Amino acid sequence: MRRTFSMGGVHPHDCKISADSAIETFPLPQRMYISMSQHLGAPAKPLVQKGDKVRTGQLIGASAGFISANIHSSVSGTVAAVEPYADLAGNPVMHVIIDVEGDEWDESIDRTPDIVRDITLSPTEIIKRIADCGVVGLGGASFPTHVKLSPPPGKKAEFLIINGAECEPYLTSDYRLMIEHAEEVLLGARIMMKALGVVEGYIGIEDNKPEAIKKMRELTASSYPEIKVVSLRKKYPQGGEKQLIDAVTGRRVPSMGLPIDAGVVVQNVGTSFAVYEAVQKNKPLFEGVMTVTGECLDSQHNFLLRVGTPFEKILEAVGGVPQKTAKIISGGPMMGKAVANLSAASVKSTSSLLLLTEKQTKRMEESECIRCGKCVQACPMGLEPYLLNKLARAGRMEDLEHNKVYDCIECGCCMFTCPAYIPLLDYIRTAKADVMRIMRSRPKK
Amino acid sequence: MRKLIVSPAPHVHGDESTRKIMKDVLIALAPSMLVAVYFYGLSAIKLLLVGVIACMGVEFLIQKYLMRTKVTVTDLSAAVTGVLLALNLPPTAPWWVIVIGAVVAIGVAKMTFGGLGHNIFNPALVGRVFLLISFPVIMTDWTVPASWFRPGVDAVTGATPLALVKEGLAQGMTVDQIISANPDLTYGQMLFARAGGSAGEASALAIILGFIYLLVRRVIRPHIPVTIILTVAVMTGIFWLIDPSQYTDPLFNILTGGVLLGSVFMATDYVTSPMAVKGMVIYGIGIGVLTVLIRYFGSYPEGVSFAILIMNSIVPLLNKYIKPARFGKEVSHA
């Protein structure tokens, strides 16, 4: 019996058509737009002004709270403006806009290609370095990594799990990292295990990536025996934290709990690579691998891309937006965000630009619920999406809370599977936000 | 600049639809329909055609002229009801009886509740039970009509095995005596094909083929049919062990009457069955127990239809109080 998570899940088509495209370095555009809000939590405070000269890797935005992260310049040049600029949804967000001049890196960054294997920093120094370098979770939520590596008092991590599931269709950036930078990913894991004080690590990879599994198995067997490679039976959403922990360790994170409540810390492959670069190379997180894909494109790409590159520049480089493109998604087709504004720029966690045609992405007209129960069967959290949808439309907040709407991970399995094309998650997502706001507003006992 | 679609995730769909599901149910019913046509010839064709046309027609007329709403007959749910109604009638049923059944099934049991997805009771079964109560003679006339496929065989009476046993026992015979007096009551015949009973009951194998197809296509889950069949087996097994001269054995009870047809195609009706696995099991056990009680202690020889309808009525309660297993324990965050 191959391992996977125990409840629900769906099987969307793989569509990893960019899997064999090696990572290419994306050329620097003339102007970069670096958002001050690239992470969960408080936006960073800009440290530069119009006219300032900056170098690649220089701190330009300071973490502004416990849950916040530093922002570094991804290029060298002159600050053209520090002002609100529209993000991918079109909402104004504070950006540092830089006119690119050359590519002069901060001297403290080790730019040699050598792999640095000795981990000399102490756990506290590691966590401080990760915070200084602005590393955030690159699996989607962009939670500041140093916060995740500092469990609250009384809670102790027992395992570290590296998330190599990459369960979203189309995405291949983690896959390419595992193939091309396997050892750096494992070193990143070893560094985080040292920071957490744990001796057991896992890397969970779905079995649609046999080459990555093979590569990781060879390396762990020879040099990283403390990390076990777990092959997982392909099923979406395997890469959800709670699902991955269940699949790898058999433990279930309690309702409303965090992975640390099950003694686990989960970090994504991309994050692990960023941690390696931060700790061993003193390189802040200002570039990452991004997949640019879609059946309607002539070529499929995995780019090593600087943070702040405008989407339109990326799309220009792949030959422009094909006529039949109906939707452009930042992220995967199950949980990614539709891009409303093509002049928006990439952020640390932008894992892909996916172009879908109308046929691939069209929403069909909603019909009556036939009570087939497929959404209940598909829900990886054991919820009843059909019921939550009804309660949400009726605005029944108390019933929504009793039926645990707050446990929804917004994976989209219910809506993906619904034969009546009911936009279940649209309603549940909104209701969840409302219910959680109500719950937070209650006086603490 | 071209316009792009902007909407929340997920951006792709699994490509299932109500229509595709209904089409799969019709395909799963095909073996039973073919067996019916083989045994009952023109009578079966008439039964199926009138059933489907009447059900779809009634739905169309009501939606178009009475409710003045969007016509949804193309989702094929009315066609499934039509086939199921036809397969639950005696092959000799006259056309107007089928039409009345369709009006009750679609008009009363389905549309008055709000149409697909809102009805409490399985429409085809409501239609059948209405006819059984209103036209008891027609509905229990088990004459096997002549068929082109079986030349030389004229119309014969073909009482159902359950009716034969019930009558025999009433006359003071033992089960063994009844079976030996009716040489066609062998397990082999009941499994493969035996003329007699409702049009869809002739072949257990045909129903099982349909069941396998529905499972492979993931249209239904096995929980409801399996619990019904197991419950019927256990219940009848207990009676049989106590007194084999008065009670038939479990295999006989599963292969005869509507247990298979009902558990595979009627009890699994999405709209009228529970959503969560635990609810499905309770529902299945209830149907099994009621079926056996009606067969042994009721005035009808067969009780599957009534058992399903009775359990249909508690499905809303099951959905409300029997919740699926949630992921992760509840912890207090005081």
Boltz contact constraints between the chains, C-beta under 6 A:
constraints:
  - contact:
      token1: [A, 7]
      token2: [B, 327]
      max_distance: 6.0
  - contact:
      token1: [A, 252]
      token2: [B, 328]
      max_distance: 6.0
  - contact:
      token1: [A, 253]
      token2: [B, 328]
      max_distance: 6.0
  - contact:
      token1: [A, 254]
      token2: [B, 328]
      max_distance: 6.0
  - contact:
      token1: [A, 254]
      token2: [B, 329]
      max_distance: 6.0
  - contact:
      token1: [A, 254]
      token2: [B, 331]
      max_distance: 6.0
  - contact:
      token1: [A, 255]
      token2: [B, 328]
      max_distance: 6.0
  - contact:
      token1: [A, 255]
      token2: [B, 330]
      max_distance: 6.0
  - contact:
      token1: [A, 256]
      token2: [B, 333]
      max_distance: 6.0
  - contact:
      token1: [A, 257]
      token2: [B, 331]
      max_distance: 6.0
  - contact:
      token1: [A, 326]
      token2: [B, 5]
      max_distance: 6.0
  - contact:
      token1: [A, 327]
      token2: [B, 4]
      max_distance: 6.0
  - contact:
      token1: [A, 327]
      token2: [B, 5]
      max_distance: 6.0
  - contact:
      token1: [A, 328]
      token2: [B, 4]
      max_distance: 6.0
  - contact:
      token1: [A, 329]
      token2: [B, 11]
      max_distance: 6.0
  - contact:
      token1: [A, 333]
      token2: [B, 11]
      max_distance: 6.0
  - contact:
      token1: [A, 333]
      token2: [B, 12]
      max_distance: 6.0
  - contact:
      token1: [A, 334]
      token2: [B, 10]
      max_distance: 6.0
  - contact:
      token1: [A, 335]
      token2: [B, 9]
      max_distance: 6.0
  - contact:
      token1: [A, 336]
      token2: [B, 9]
      max_distance: 6.0
  - contact:
      token1: [A, 338]
      token2: [B, 6]
      max_distance: 6.0
  - contact:
      token1: [A, 338]
      token2: [B, 7]
      max_distance: 6.0
  - contact:
      token1: [A, 340]
      token2: [B, 6]
      max_distance: 6.0
  - contact:
      token1: [A, 361]
      token2: [B, 11]
      max_distance: 6.0
  - contact:
      token1: [A, 368]
      token2: [B, 116]
      max_distance: 6.0
  - contact:
      token1: [A, 368]
      token2: [B, 117]
      max_distance: 6.0
  - contact:
      token1: [A, 369]
      token2: [B, 117]
      max_distance: 6.0
  - contact:
      token1: [A, 370]
      token2: [B, 18]
      max_distance: 6.0
  - contact:
      token1: [A, 370]
      token2: [B, 117]
      max_distance: 6.0
  - contact:
      token1: [A, 370]
      token2: [B, 270]
      max_distance: 6.0
  - contact:
      token1: [A, 371]
      token2: [B, 117]
      max_distance: 6.0
  - contact:
      token1: [A, 371]
      token2: [B, 270]
      max_distance: 6.0
  - contact:
      token1: [A, 371]
      token2: [B, 271]
      max_distance: 6.0
  - contact:
      token1: [A, 372]
      token2: [B, 270]
      max_distance: 6.0
  - contact:
      token1: [A, 373]
      token2: [B, 275]
      max_distance: 6.0
  - contact:
      token1: [A, 376]
      token2: [B, 275]
      max_distance: 6.0
  - contact:
      token1: [A, 376]
      token2: [B, 276]
      max_distance: 6.0
  - contact:
      token1: [A, 376]
      token2: [B, 324]
      max_distance: 6.0
  - contact:
      token1: [A, 381]
      token2: [B, 327]
      max_distance: 6.0
  - contact:
      token1: [A, 382]
      token2: [B, 324]
      max_distance: 6.0
  - contact:
      token1: [A, 382]
      token2: [B, 325]
      max_distance: 6.0
  - contact:
      token1: [A, 382]
      token2: [B, 326]
      max_distance: 6.0
  - contact:
      token1: [A, 382]
      token2: [B, 327]
      max_distance: 6.0
  - contact:
      token1: [A, 412]
      token2: [B, 9]
      max_distance: 6.0
  - contact:
      token1: [A, 412]
      token2: [B, 10]
      max_distance: 6.0
  - contact:
      token1: [A, 415]
      token2: [B, 10]
      max_distance: 6.0
  - contact:
      token1: [A, 416]
      token2: [B, 10]
      max_distance: 6.0
  - contact:
      token1: [A, 416]
      token2: [B, 13]
      max_distance: 6.0
  - contact:
      token1: [A, 416]
      token2: [B, 14]
      max_distance: 6.0
  - contact:
      token1: [A, 417]
      token2: [B, 14]
      max_distance: 6.0
  - contact:
      token1: [A, 419]
      token2: [B, 16]
      max_distance: 6.0
  - contact:
      token1: [A, 419]
      token2: [B, 17]
      max_distance: 6.0
  - contact:
      token1: [A, 419]
      token2: [B, 18]
      max_distance: 6.0
  - contact:
      token1: [A, 419]
      token2: [B, 21]
      max_distance: 6.0
  - contact:
      token1: [A, 420]
      token2: [B, 18]
      max_distance: 6.0
  - contact:
      token1: [A, 426]
      token2: [B, 8]
      max_distance: 6.0
  - contact:
      token1: [A, 445]
      token2: [B, 334]
      max_distance: 6.0
